[in-house]
Amino acid sequence: MKVYSFRTNKEDKDIEDLLESLKEDKSQYIKNALRFYRDFGAKIAKIEAILEKLEHSGIQAQTPLQSPEHEPVTETSDDEKILLESLQDIFSL
């Protein structure tokens, strides 16, 4: 079995603080983080790209903290509705 290791730099204080605060096995935490990045990194990048396009187009995306019952009723074009529905589908993955 191969052993992997890494060194932290001066600017990695946040990583050092996180690793030092772990009470469980640090290597298991790092392996889980790498698996998460492997499994969801591309999806997160796609979501970021969609959000950036929405921001540039002027469409306001609904955040999970907002409830639909309290939003003001506004008229939106079919394109905006499709984009918002697509975004909601992505968030529900």
TIMI-2910 file (N, C-alpha, C, CB; in pm, 1 decimal, decimal comma, always signed):
<rs>
+----------+----------+----------+----------+----------+----------+----------+----------+----------+----------+----------+----------+------+
!      n_x !      n_y !      n_z !     ca_x !     ca_y !     ca_z !      c_x !      c_y !      c_z !     cb_x !     cb_y !     cb_z ! resn !
+----------+----------+----------+----------+----------+----------+----------+----------+----------+----------+----------+----------+------+
!    +84,4 !   -117,5 !     +0,0 !     +0,0 !     +0,0 !     +0,0 !    +89,1 !   +124,0 !     +0,0 !    -96,2 !     -0,3 !   +122,0 !  Met !
!    +58,8 !   +218,0 !    -88,2 !   +137,4 !   +340,5 !    -96,4 !   +100,8 !   +435,1 !    +17,1 !   +116,3 !   +409,1 !   -231,7 !  Lys !
!   +198,4 !   +513,1 !    +57,5 !   +177,0 !   +614,9 !   +160,1 !   +194,0 !   +750,5 !    +93,5 !   +276,2 !   +597,6 !   +281,4 !  Val !
!    +97,8 !   +839,9 !   +114,8 !   +104,1 !   +974,7 !    +60,8 !   +113,1 !  +1071,9 !   +177,5 !    -19,6 !  +1005,9 !    -29,6 !  Tyr !
!   +188,7 !  +1177,7 !   +158,4 !   +197,4 !  +1280,3 !   +261,2 !   +215,4 !  +1415,4 !   +193,1 !   +314,2 !  +1251,3 !   +360,2 !  Ser !
!   +195,5 !  +1521,0 !   +268,9 !   +213,5 !  +1654,9 !   +215,4 !   +257,3 !  +1747,2 !   +328,2 !    +83,4 !  +1706,6 !   +148,5 !  Phe !
!   +316,9 !  +1855,3 !   +290,8 !   +358,6 !  +1958,0 !   +386,0 !   +269,8 !  +2079,7 !   +367,0 !   +509,3 !  +1995,2 !   +367,7 !  Arg !
!   +246,8 !  +2149,5 !   +475,0 !   +171,7 !  +2273,5 !   +465,4 !   +268,9 !  +2390,2 !   +457,8 !    +75,4 !  +2289,7 !   +585,3 !  Thr !
!   +222,6 !  +2495,7 !   +394,8 !   +302,3 !  +2617,6 !   +381,3 !   +255,0 !  +2721,1 !   +482,0 !   +293,5 !  +2673,8 !   +237,5 !  Asn !
!   +321,8 !  +2835,0 !   +484,4 !   +282,9 !  +2942,7 !   +576,0 !   +139,8 !  +2987,8 !   +551,5 !   +377,6 !  +3061,3 !   +561,7 !  Lys !
!    +98,7 !  +2992,0 !   +423,1 !    -36,0 !  +3040,1 !   +390,8 !   -143,7 !  +2934,8 !   +413,8 !    -40,9 !  +3086,1 !   +247,1 !  Glu !
!   -107,3 !  +2816,6 !   +461,5 !   -202,4 !  +2707,6 !   +485,2 !   -246,4 !  +2698,4 !   +631,3 !   -141,3 !  +2575,9 !   +442,5 !  Asp !
!   -247,9 !  +2810,4 !   +699,0 !   -285,6 !  +2812,6 !   +841,1 !   -425,5 !  +2756,2 !   +861,7 !   -278,2 !  +2955,7 !   +896,6 !  Lys !
!   -518,0 !  +2785,1 !   +770,2 !   -654,1 !  +2734,5 !   +783,9 !   -657,1 !  +2581,8 !   +778,0 !   -743,9 !  +2793,2 !   +674,7 !  Asp !
!   -573,6 !  +2522,2 !   +693,0 !   -566,6 !  +2376,3 !   +682,4 !   -506,0 !  +2317,9 !   +809,3 !   -483,9 !  +2334,0 !   +558,5 !  Ile !
!   -400,8 !  +2379,4 !   +859,2 !   -338,9 !  +2332,4 !   +983,2 !   -438,1 !  +2337,1 !  +1098,4 !   -215,2 !  +2416,6 !  +1016,8 !  Glu !
!   -512,1 !  +2448,5 !  +1110,7 !   -610,2 !  +2461,6 !  +1218,6 !   -717,0 !  +2352,8 !  +1209,1 !   -675,9 !  +2600,4 !  +1214,8 !  Asp !
!   -762,9 !  +2327,8 !  +1087,5 !   -865,6 !  +2225,4 !  +1068,3 !   -813,3 !  +2087,1 !  +1105,0 !   -914,9 !  +2225,9 !   +923,6 !  Leu !
!   -696,6 !  +2053,2 !  +1055,5 !   -640,6 !  +1920,4 !  +1083,0 !   -608,4 !  +1902,0 !  +1231,8 !   -514,1 !  +1898,4 !   +999,1 !  Leu !
!   -560,3 !  +2007,5 !  +1296,6 !   -530,0 !  +1997,9 !  +1439,3 !   -655,9 !  +1983,6 !  +1524,1 !   -451,9 !  +2119,9 !  +1484,0 !  Glu !
!   -767,6 !  +2036,3 !  +1475,2 !   -892,0 !  +2028,8 !  +1553,0 !   -961,6 !  +1893,3 !  +1540,1 !   -987,1 !  +2138,9 !  +1509,1 !  Ser !
!   -919,1 !  +1811,8 !  +1446,0 !   -983,0 !  +1682,3 !  +1425,8 !   -948,1 !  +1586,6 !  +1538,2 !   -942,2 !  +1622,8 !  +1291,6 !  Leu !
!  -1051,6 !  +1522,6 !  +1591,5 !  -1029,8 !  +1424,8 !  +1696,1 !  -1019,7 !  +1284,2 !  +1636,3 !  -1142,7 !  +1431,4 !  +1800,0 !  Lys !
!  -1074,1 !  +1269,1 !  +1516,2 !  -1068,8 !  +1139,8 !  +1448,8 !   -943,0 !  +1129,8 !  +1363,7 !  -1193,9 !  +1118,4 !  +1362,1 !  Glu !
!   -932,0 !  +1021,2 !  +1293,9 !   -817,5 !   +994,5 !  +1208,1 !   -807,8 !  +1098,9 !  +1096,5 !   -827,3 !   +853,2 !  +1148,5 !  Asp !
!   -698,6 !  +1171,7 !  +1094,9 !   -679,1 !  +1276,1 !   +994,8 !   -669,2 !  +1218,5 !   +854,4 !   -554,5 !  +1356,4 !  +1026,5 !  Lys !
!   -606,5 !  +1103,7 !   +839,7 !   -593,0 !  +1044,0 !   +707,2 !   -729,4 !  +1004,4 !   +651,2 !   -500,5 !   +921,8 !   +712,6 !  Ser !
!   -819,9 !   +956,8 !   +736,4 !   -954,0 !   +921,3 !   +689,3 !  -1029,4 !  +1046,1 !   +645,1 !  -1032,8 !   +847,4 !   +799,5 !  Gln !
!  -1012,0 !  +1155,9 !   +717,9 !  -1075,4 !  +1282,4 !   +681,1 !  -1027,1 !  +1328,8 !   +543,8 !  -1046,3 !  +1390,2 !   +787,0 !  Tyr !
!   -896,8 !  +1321,2 !   +520,8 !   -839,4 !  +1364,4 !   +393,3 !   -888,5 !  +1274,0 !   +280,1 !   -684,5 !  +1363,6 !   +399,9 !  Ile !
!   -894,4 !  +1142,8 !   +304,2 !   -944,6 !  +1050,3 !   +201,7 !  -1090,1 !  +1080,3 !   +168,2 !   -930,4 !   +904,4 !   +248,8 !  Lys !
!  -1172,1 !  +1108,5 !   +270,5 !  -1312,7 !  +1141,7 !   +245,6 !  -1326,0 !  +1271,8 !   +167,1 !  -1389,0 !  +1152,6 !   +378,0 !  Asn !
!  -1241,1 !  +1370,2 !   +198,3 !  -1244,0 !  +1497,6 !   +125,8 !  -1206,3 !  +1477,1 !    -20,7 !  -1148,7 !  +1599,4 !   +191,4 !  Ala !
!  -1106,3 !  +1394,8 !    -45,6 !  -1065,5 !  +1366,5 !   -183,9 !  -1175,3 !  +1292,4 !   -259,5 !   -935,7 !  +1284,0 !   -185,8 !  Leu !
!  -1240,8 !  +1198,8 !   -193,7 !  -1351,8 !  +1127,1 !   -258,6 !  -1467,0 !  +1222,9 !   -290,9 !  -1402,4 !  +1011,9 !   -167,7 !  Arg !
!  -1496,8 !  +1312,6 !   -196,5 !  -1602,5 !  +1411,2 !   -219,8 !  -1568,1 !  +1497,0 !   -340,5 !  -1623,4 !  +1499,8 !    -95,0 !  Phe !
!  -1444,5 !  +1544,4 !   -347,0 !  -1401,8 !  +1626,9 !   -459,7 !  -1408,6 !  +1548,1 !   -590,3 !  -1259,2 !  +1679,5 !   -436,7 !  Tyr !
!  -1367,4 !  +1422,5 !   -586,5 !  -1373,2 !  +1338,2 !   -705,5 !  -1517,7 !  +1320,2 !   -752,4 !  -1308,8 !  +1201,3 !   -677,4 !  Arg !
!  -1607,8 !  +1295,9 !   -658,8 !  -1746,8 !  +1267,7 !   -693,8 !  -1827,4 !  +1392,2 !   -729,8 !  -1813,5 !  +1197,2 !   -580,2 !  Asp !
!  -1798,2 !  +1505,1 !   -664,7 !  -1883,1 !  +1623,5 !   -681,1 !  -1812,7 !  +1745,9 !   -737,3 !  -1942,4 !  +1659,1 !   -550,7 !  Phe !
!  -1683,1 !  +1739,3 !   -759,8 !  -1608,8 !  +1855,1 !   -808,3 !  -1660,5 !  +1908,1 !   -940,8 !  -1464,3 !  +1820,2 !   -822,0 !  Gly !
!  -1687,3 !  +1818,5 !  -1035,9 !  -1736,7 !  +1860,7 !  -1167,2 !  -1877,7 !  +1918,4 !  -1155,7 !  -1735,5 !  +1742,4 !  -1266,2 !  Ala !
!  -1961,2 !  +1857,6 !  -1071,6 !  -2097,8 !  +1907,4 !  -1053,7 !  -2097,2 !  +2046,6 !   -990,7 !  -2179,5 !  +1810,2 !   -966,6 !  Lys !
!  -2011,1 !  +2066,0 !   -893,3 !  -2001,1 !  +2197,6 !   -828,5 !  -1953,4 !  +2302,3 !   -928,3 !  -1905,2 !  +2192,0 !   -707,2 !  Ile !
!  -1858,6 !  +2266,1 !  -1012,8 !  -1809,3 !  +2359,6 !  -1114,3 !  -1920,7 !  +2396,6 !  -1212,0 !  -1689,8 !  +2298,9 !  -1190,5 !  Ala !
!  -2004,7 !  +2299,2 !  -1250,6 !  -2117,2 !  +2327,8 !  -1339,6 !  -2217,9 !  +2420,6 !  -1273,4 !  -2185,8 !  +2198,4 !  -1381,8 !  Lys !
!  -2246,3 !  +2397,2 !  -1146,0 !  -2339,8 !  +2483,2 !  -1072,5 !  -2284,7 !  +2625,3 !  -1064,4 !  -2365,8 !  +2427,3 !   -930,0 !  Ile !
!  -2155,5 !  +2639,4 !  -1037,4 !  -2094,0 !  +2772,0 !  -1032,2 !  -2104,3 !  +2842,6 !  -1166,2 !  -1947,8 !  +2761,4 !   -990,2 !  Glu !
!  -2085,2 !  +2768,7 !  -1275,3 !  -2094,5 !  +2828,9 !  -1408,9 !  -2237,6 !  +2874,8 !  -1436,5 !  -2048,4 !  +2728,4 !  -1517,7 !  Ala !
!  -2334,3 !  +2794,9 !  -1398,0 !  -2475,2 !  +2831,0 !  -1418,4 !  -2510,1 !  +2954,6 !  -1336,1 !  -2568,5 !  +2712,9 !  -1380,3 !  Ile !
!  -2466,2 !  +2956,5 !  -1210,7 !  -2493,7 !  +3072,3 !  -1125,4 !  -2430,0 !  +3199,1 !  -1180,1 !  -2443,8 !  +3046,6 !   -984,0 !  Leu !
!  -2308,8 !  +3186,3 !  -1232,4 !  -2242,0 !  +3302,4 !  -1290,6 !  -2318,7 !  +3354,0 !  -1411,8 !  -2098,0 !  +3267,4 !  -1330,1 !  Glu !
!  -2367,6 !  +3262,4 !  -1496,7 !  -2446,6 !  +3303,8 !  -1612,6 !  -2575,5 !  +3371,4 !  -1568,2 !  -2478,1 !  +3183,4 !  -1702,3 !  Lys !
!  -2638,1 !  +3318,0 !  -1463,7 !  -2761,4 !  +3378,4 !  -1413,4 !  -2735,2 !  +3517,9 !  -1358,0 !  -2824,1 !  +3289,8 !  -1305,3 !  Leu !
!  -2625,6 !  +3533,0 !  -1285,2 !  -2591,8 !  +3664,5 !  -1231,3 !  -2568,2 !  +3765,5 !  -1342,8 !  -2468,0 !  +3655,2 !  -1142,1 !  Glu !
!  -2500,2 !  +3723,7 !  -1449,0 !  -2472,1 !  +3814,1 !  -1560,0 !  -2598,4 !  +3847,6 !  -1638,7 !  -2368,1 !  +3752,8 !  -1652,5 !  His !
!  -2695,8 !  +3756,9 !  -1638,2 !  -2818,9 !  +3782,6 !  -1712,1 !  -2918,2 !  +3866,1 !  -1631,0 !  -2883,2 !  +3651,1 !  -1752,9 !  Ser !
!  -2889,7 !  +3882,3 !  -1502,0 !  -2977,7 !  +3963,4 !  -1418,1 !  -3086,0 !  +3883,9 !  -1349,1 !  -3040,7 !  +4070,0 !  -1499,6 !  Gly !
!  -3089,8 !  +3754,2 !  -1367,4 !  -3190,0 !  +3670,4 !  -1301,0 !  -3143,9 !  +3644,4 !  -1158,7 !  -3212,4 !  +3535,9 !  -1377,9 !  Ile !
!  -3233,4 !  +3662,9 !  -1064,1 !  -3201,7 !  +3635,7 !   -925,0 !  -3241,6 !  +3492,6 !   -892,0 !  -3272,7 !  +3736,0 !   -831,0 !  Gln !
!  -3145,1 !  +3410,5 !   -852,2 !  -3172,8 !  +3271,5 !   -816,7 !  -3231,3 !  +3265,1 !   -676,5 !  -3044,6 !  +3185,5 !   -826,0 !  Ala !
!  -3323,9 !  +3174,7 !   -655,6 !  -3383,5 !  +3155,7 !   -524,2 !  -3286,2 !  +3077,6 !   -438,1 !  -3520,2 !  +3082,7 !   -534,1 !  Gln !
!  -3256,6 !  +3130,0 !   -319,4 !  -3167,2 !  +3058,6 !   -228,7 !  -3250,2 !  +2964,3 !   -143,3 !  -3085,8 !  +3157,5 !   -139,6 !  Thr !
!  -3190,4 !  +2860,0 !    -88,7 !  -3265,6 !  +2764,1 !     -8,5 !  -3331,9 !  +2826,0 !   +113,6 !  -3175,3 !  +2653,7 !    +35,2 !  Pro !
!  -3280,6 !  +2939,9 !   +163,7 !  -3338,8 !  +3002,3 !   +281,8 !  -3468,1 !  +3077,2 !   +250,6 !  -3239,2 !  +3096,9 !   +344,0 !  Leu !
!  -3493,0 !  +3110,2 !   +125,8 !  -3614,5 !  +3181,2 !    +88,8 !  -3726,4 !  +3080,2 !    +68,0 !  -3592,7 !  +3266,8 !    -38,9 !  Gln !
!  -3843,6 !  +3112,5 !   +119,7 !  -3956,6 !  +3023,5 !    +95,7 !  -4041,1 !  +3080,4 !    -17,6 !  -4041,7 !  +3005,0 !   +224,5 !  Ser !
!  -4092,8 !  +2994,5 !   -104,8 !  -4169,3 !  +3043,2 !   -219,7 !  -4297,4 !  +3115,8 !   -180,3 !  -4203,3 !  +2928,3 !   -310,2 !  Pro !
!  -4354,3 !  +3085,9 !    -62,4 !  -4480,3 !  +3149,3 !    -22,9 !  -4464,7 !  +3298,6 !     +2,3 !  -4535,4 !  +3082,4 !   +101,3 !  Glu !
!  -4345,5 !  +3341,0 !    +41,3 !  -4325,2 !  +3480,5 !    +79,0 !  -4263,3 !  +3565,4 !    -30,8 !  -4239,4 !  +3487,3 !   +200,0 !  His !
!  -4241,7 !  +3508,0 !   -146,4 !  -4182,6 !  +3584,7 !   -255,8 !  -4290,2 !  +3665,7 !   -327,4 !  -4110,5 !  +3491,1 !   -355,3 !  Glu !
!  -4257,4 !  +3785,7 !   -368,4 !  -4355,6 !  +3864,1 !   -443,9 !  -4381,2 !  +3799,0 !   -580,0 !  -4306,7 !  +4010,5 !   -462,1 !  Pro !
!  -4502,1 !  +3812,4 !   -626,7 !  -4538,5 !  +3755,4 !   -755,7 !  -4484,4 !  +3847,0 !   -865,7 !  -4693,9 !  +3737,5 !   -768,0 !  Val !
!  -4404,8 !  +3790,9 !   -952,8 !  -4349,1 !  +3867,7 !  -1063,0 !  -4369,7 !  +3790,4 !  -1191,2 !  -4199,2 !  +3898,2 !  -1040,4 !  Thr !
!  -4380,3 !  +3862,0 !  -1300,5 !  -4393,1 !  +3796,5 !  -1429,6 !  -4253,5 !  +3769,3 !  -1483,4 !  -4475,8 !  +3883,1 !  -1529,3 !  Glu !
!  -4233,3 !  +3645,8 !  -1530,9 !  -4104,7 !  +3610,0 !  -1587,9 !  -4127,6 !  +3548,5 !  -1725,0 !  -4027,4 !  +3512,5 !  -1495,2 !  Thr !
!  -4027,9 !  +3559,3 !  -1807,4 !  -4038,4 !  +3501,0 !  -1940,4 !  -4022,0 !  +3349,8 !  -1930,4 !  -3932,7 !  +3561,8 !  -2036,2 !  Ser !
!  -4058,7 !  +3281,1 !  -2036,9 !  -4045,3 !  +3135,9 !  -2039,0 !  -3899,4 !  +3094,0 !  -2022,8 !  -4102,3 !  +3079,0 !  -2169,0 !  Asp !
!  -3808,5 !  +3169,5 !  -2083,2 !  -3666,2 !  +3137,7 !  -2070,3 !  -3621,1 !  +3145,7 !  -1925,1 !  -3582,3 !  +3232,3 !  -2156,3 !  Asp !
!  -3664,8 !  +3249,4 !  -1855,3 !  -3627,0 !  +3264,5 !  -1715,4 !  -3685,7 !  +3152,4 !  -1631,7 !  -3672,5 !  +3400,0 !  -1661,7 !  Glu !
!  -3809,9 !  +3113,6 !  -1659,1 !  -3872,3 !  +3004,2 !  -1585,6 !  -3795,7 !  +2874,4 !  -1606,7 !  -4018,2 !  +2987,2 !  -1628,5 !  Lys !
!  -3756,6 !  +2848,3 !  -1729,2 !  -3681,9 !  +2725,9 !  -1759,2 !  -3546,8 !  +2726,1 !  -1687,2 !  -3661,2 !  +2711,2 !  -1911,7 !  Ile !
!  -3478,3 !  +2840,2 !  -1688,6 !  -3350,3 !  +2849,6 !  -1619,2 !  -3366,5 !  +2828,7 !  -1469,4 !  -3285,5 !  +2984,7 !  -1646,1 !  Leu !
!  -3466,8 !  +2890,9 !  -1411,1 !  -3489,3 !  +2876,0 !  -1268,3 !  -3526,7 !  +2732,5 !  -1232,6 !  -3598,1 !  +2971,7 !  -1222,1 !  Leu !
!  -3611,6 !  +2669,3 !  -1312,9 !  -3648,1 !  +2530,2 !  -1286,9 !  -3526,5 !  +2439,1 !  -1299,3 !  -3758,6 !  +2484,6 !  -1383,3 !  Glu !
!  -3441,0 !  +2466,0 !  -1397,5 !  -3319,6 !  +2386,2 !  -1414,8 !  -3227,7 !  +2401,9 !  -1294,7 !  -3246,0 !  +2426,6 !  -1543,4 !  Ser !
!  -3214,4 !  +2524,5 !  -1247,7 !  -3130,4 !  +2550,3 !  -1131,9 !  -3185,5 !  +2479,1 !  -1009,2 !  -3119,5 !  +2700,7 !  -1105,9 !  Leu !
!  -3315,8 !  +2482,9 !   -991,0 !  -3376,9 !  +2414,3 !   -877,6 !  -3355,8 !  +2263,7 !   -886,8 !  -3526,2 !  +2446,2 !   -870,2 !  Gln !
!  -3362,3 !  +2208,5 !  -1008,2 !  -3335,6 !  +2066,0 !  -1027,7 !  -3192,3 !  +2032,2 !   -988,2 !  -3361,4 !  +2025,8 !  -1173,7 !  Asp !
!  -3099,5 !  +2117,9 !  -1025,3 !  -2958,6 !  +2093,7 !   -991,6 !  -2938,5 !  +2098,5 !   -840,3 !  -2867,0 !  +2197,8 !  -1061,1 !  Ile !
!  -3001,4 !  +2196,1 !   -772,6 !  -2985,8 !  +2206,1 !   -628,3 !  -3047,6 !  +2087,0 !   -556,7 !  -3047,8 !  +2334,7 !   -577,8 !  Phe !
!  -3143,9 !  +2022,3 !   -617,0 !  -3210,3 !  +1909,9 !   -551,3 !  -3137,4 !  +1778,4 !   -573,9 !  -3352,5 !  +1898,0 !   -600,6 !  Ser !
!  -3020,4 !  +1780,0 !   -642,6 !  -2945,2 !  +1656,1 !   -666,8 !  -2904,8 !  +1591,9 !   -538,5 !  -2822,7 !  +1682,4 !   -750,8 !  Leu !
+----------+----------+----------+----------+----------+----------+----------+----------+----------+----------+----------+----------+------+
</rs>
